[in-house]
Structure formats: C-alpha cells, structure tokens
Amino acid sequence: QVQLVESGGGLVQAGGSLRLSCAASGRTFSRDAMGWFRQAPGKERERVAASSLSGGNTYYADSVKGRFTITRDYAQNTVYLQMSSLKPEDTAVYYCAAKTTINSNPYYIRPTEYDYWGQGTQVTVSS
C-alpha cells in the first residue's frame, strides 16, 4: 500500500521559515513527478510547486516564487518544500502528491494529474 506522509508543518510568525517533508512508503519516488499543493479554509486546493521526475524542471506559483523551493532526495525517498519569508496568506493545509510517469522532464500542476496524495500538514503563519 502506497502512503505519502507529510511532516514539518506548524505555527510560525510572519517572515519565518519552515521546511515540509514528504516521505513515501510502499513506493519509490524515482518513478514520480512530485507536487506540493495547499488548501486554505473555504478555498479550493491550489498548486504551490512541482518537480519533474528528473528534478531538473520545477514550477512555482507566482504567490510563492522566490520564497519557496522544492527539492528531492532520491536516496532518502523524500521531497521537501523549503518555505521562507512566510506570510499569513500562506496559512493552509499543505499536501504532497506523486504522479507515476516515464517522462523525465515535465512537471504537472493540476491536482487531477496526480496519482497519490498525502494526508496533509497544517501550516499557520501569524501576523
């Protein structure tokens, strides 16, 4: 059974940093493109960042560009989202997602494109 488990969320003051982790059990990320999404109360799930299978191509939403970084550790089978200069509007539940693919280069930004999801981790940024 495939499981993605996010961790690293919490409460942080505006301007602070957090690093989210997404670890997999039951599969290896070496076959997956990865993505991070978030959902705030009353809002739709929105894309945050994405990484191609190779890790060579990445995407960031305009709202997080220059502040968030997605990275992959293939040896540890873990994907990270480093978040800096956090703002109250970054408050949301953050989800990682995996898409099985044979294509090394594309990243994917639509939730419907992903095959597996984690349970989410809460990030709260206080002003």
C-alpha positions in Angstrom: 0.0 0.0 0.0 1.3 3.4 -1.0 1.5 6.1 1.6 2.8 9.6 1.4 3.4 11.2 4.8 4.0 15.0 5.2 5.6 16.5 8.2 7.2 19.8 9.3 4.1 21.9 9.5 3.4 24.1 12.4 2.9 27.7 13.7 5.3 30.3 12.7 5.4 34.1 12.7 5.3 36.1 9.5 8.8 36.3 8.0 9.8 32.9 9.4 10.6 29.7 7.7 9.5 26.1 7.7 10.6 23.0 5.8 8.0 20.5 4.9 8.9 16.9 4.2 7.1 14.2 2.2 8.2 10.7 2.7 6.9 7.6 0.8 6.3 4.1 1.9 5.4 1.3 -0.4 6.9 3.0 -3.5 9.9 4.9 -4.6 9.8 8.5 -5.8 12.3 7.6 -8.5 9.4 6.9 -10.8 7.4 10.0 -9.9 7.0 13.6 -10.7 6.1 15.4 -7.5 4.0 18.3 -6.4 3.0 20.4 -3.4 -0.5 21.8 -3.1 -2.3 23.7 -0.4 -5.8 24.4 0.7 -7.0 27.1 2.9 -10.4 27.1 4.7 -13.2 27.8 2.3 -10.9 27.8 -0.7 -10.0 25.4 -3.5 -6.9 23.4 -3.5 -4.2 25.3 -5.3 -0.8 24.4 -6.7 2.3 25.6 -5.0 5.3 23.9 -6.5 6.1 20.9 -8.7 9.2 19.0 -9.7 9.7 16.8 -12.8 10.8 13.2 -12.4 14.4 14.2 -13.1 14.2 17.1 -10.7 15.6 19.3 -13.4 12.4 21.2 -14.1 10.4 22.9 -11.4 7.4 25.1 -11.2 6.3 27.7 -8.6 3.1 29.5 -8.2 3.6 33.3 -8.6 2.5 33.7 -5.0 5.4 31.7 -3.7 8.1 32.3 -6.3 11.3 33.4 -4.8 10.2 32.3 -1.3 9.6 28.5 -1.7 11.9 25.8 -3.0 11.0 22.2 -3.9 13.8 19.7 -3.7 14.1 15.9 -3.9 16.4 13.5 -2.1 16.2 10.3 -4.1 18.4 8.4 -1.7 16.0 9.2 1.2 12.9 8.9 -1.0 11.8 12.3 0.3 10.6 15.5 -1.2 11.0 18.8 0.6 9.3 22.2 0.4 11.5 24.9 1.9 9.4 27.9 2.8 10.9 31.2 3.7 9.6 34.7 4.3 6.3 33.2 5.2 3.1 35.4 5.1 -0.2 35.0 6.8 -1.8 34.2 3.4 0.4 31.1 3.2 -1.7 29.6 6.0 -3.2 26.4 4.7 -3.0 22.6 4.8 -0.2 21.5 2.6 -0.3 18.3 0.6 2.3 16.5 -1.3 1.4 14.4 -4.4 3.1 11.9 -6.6 2.5 11.1 -10.3 3.9 8.0 -11.8 5.5 8.8 -15.1 8.1 7.7 -17.6 8.7 11.2 -18.8 11.7 12.8 -17.1 11.2 16.4 -18.0 7.6 17.6 -17.5 6.2 18.8 -14.2 2.5 18.7 -13.5 0.4 21.4 -11.9 -3.2 20.1 -12.0 -4.4 18.1 -8.9 -6.2 15.7 -11.2 -2.9 14.6 -12.8 -1.6 13.1 -9.6 -2.0 9.5 -8.5 -1.1 9.6 -4.8 -1.7 12.1 -2.1 -0.5 12.6 1.5 -2.8 13.4 4.4 -1.6 17.0 4.6 0.2 19.0 7.2 -1.1 22.3 8.7 0.9 25.5 8.3 -0.2 28.5 10.2 1.5 31.9 9.8 0.7 34.5 12.4 0.9 38.2 11.7 
